[in-house]
Amino acid sequence: MLHKFIPDLYAKSIYAIDLDELQYRGIKGIIVDLDNTLVESKCCEATPLLIDWLNKVKQKNFRVMIVSNNSKARVSKFAMPLNIPFIYGAKKPLPFSFHKALKLLGTHRYETAMVGDQLLTDVFGGNRVGLFTILVLPVSDTEGLLTRFNRQLERLVFHCLKKRGLFGWEEGN
């Protein structure tokens, strides 16, 4: 069961993801979490750096979709100005929203990456569906109550993975 918590790739941020490597792996679609993956959880607008990254992603012909557990108001306010499709209230790690995202993106699970900052929602959920999972460091320490609880559980999972020699990434890198 622990293998479902192991991402295929670790990156310091979305900006450290090698898009050419993803293309080489046959990735055509990118499902990305919103809060603390793309921007801080309280941030309503994309930064210029994020807009540049999204333009690069689109220039490389990746299809992009935001899948977030947050509310429609929060996700739509962020995604609509960027013209990025989105799913809100996703209930990650349950598989339903991942399957819906695949259908909307027009990609298969083996050609889609899931990028997120949480092991218990993004990585676990993506792995359960068979996506290529990428764990990034959170962009901020500011988090909601449920996320703080998830981070406590994450630390236990990280500890178990390290103890079994399955964790090859240093926290804080």
Secondary structure, DSSP 8 states (H G I E B T S, - for coil): -GGGG--SEEESSGGGS-HHHHHHTT--EEEE--BTTTB-TT--S--HHHHHHHHHHHHTT-EEEEE-SS-HHHHHHHHGGGT--EE-S--TTSSHHHHHHHHHHT--GGGEEEEES-IIIIIHHHHHHT-EEEEE--S-S---HHHHHHHHHHHHHHHHHHHTT---S-TT-
